[in-house]
Amino acid sequence: MGHAVMTHAPTQPSEIHPHHLSTPIADQVNELLDQADQHADNHNLTASALLHAQAIRLIGIRPPASGELTRCTCQACYCSCIFDAAQAHTYLDGTVEFVQCIRCADEHPRTGDE
């Protein structure tokens, strides 16, 4: 009986920076995420989940366990990384909530009103 061994299993990234996408794809992903946020704000979670799933398939990242993506809105570097929303670090600056990806939270953590 033989056994197959995959030495180079294909992997999908868990995050992506929009500048690595073509402009039409990046624009479409931004539109999908904006629409998903609007549906979530209106408590239409099914529509929000479907829009997140479309964005995940479009950009080809590993689907996060939460099923939800977010964008880094870090005011220290403006990286705009798209990643698993469950991994987000948030801080308030006045009344505005900002999101940091894991890398930004490690490299330049913000706690708000700085």
N, C-alpha and C positions, 0 to 999 in steps of 0.2 A: 504494500500500500504506500503510495507516494504522498508527500505533503508539499503543498505550495507555500513558499515564503515570500512575502512582499517586502523587499528591502527598501523600496521607495514609495511608500503609501502616499497617494495624493492628499494634500492638505489644503484647507481653505483658510484664509486669514480670518481672525476674529474682529478685525477693524480695518477701516480703509480711510484714506485721506482723499477728499474730493478731487484734488489736483492730479491724482493718479487715474481718474476717470476721464473719458472724453467729455467735452462740454455738453453735448446733448444728453448723455447718460447722467451726468452730475445734476443738470437742470431737472431732469425727470425724477431723480431720487429726491431732490429738494422739494419738488412739488408733492410727491407721495408722502414724505414725512410731514410737510405742512398740513396736508389734508388729514393725515392720521392724527396729528395733534388737535386739529379742530374737532374731529369726531370724538376724540377722548375727552375734550373739554365739555362736549355736549352729552357725555355719558353713553355714546354709541360705540361701545367697546368692540363689538363684532366688526364693524366697518374699519375701525382703527387697526385691529389685528390683521385684517385682510390687506390693508394698505402697507403695513409693516412687512408682511410676507412677500408682497410684490417687490418692495424695495430690496429685501434680502436676496431674492432670486435675481433681480436686475443687476446688482453689484457683485454677486457671487461670493459673499462672505459666509462663514459658518453660521448657521442659524443659532442665535443665542437661546439659552434655556428659557429666558423670560419671553422670547418671541417679539421683544420690543427693542427698537433702535433709538438712539439719541445722538445729537451732535454736540461736540465739545464747543462751548461758548466762552472758553477761558479768556479773560481780559488781559492776561499776562503775555500771551503769545499768539492768540487767534489761530490755533491749529485746525479747527473745524473738523476734527476726526469724527467719523461715524462709527459707533460701537454699541455694545450691549447696554441697554439702559439700566440694567440691574448693577452694573459696575460703576455707575456715575457717582461722582462726588459733587455736591452742590454747595453753593455759598450765596449769601445775600449781599448785595451792594445797594444799600438804601432799601428800596422796595422791589428791586429787580433780582430774580434768582438766576444765577449762572451755573453752568454745568462744566465740570472738568473730567476729562478722560483719566485713566489710571496714570498714564505717563505725565500729564500736566500736574496731577495731584501729588505725584512723587517729586517731580523736578522743581515745581514752584507752587506749593500749596497756598491756597487762598482761604481766608476765613470770613471775608466780607468786611465792608466798611474800612478798607485799608487805604 
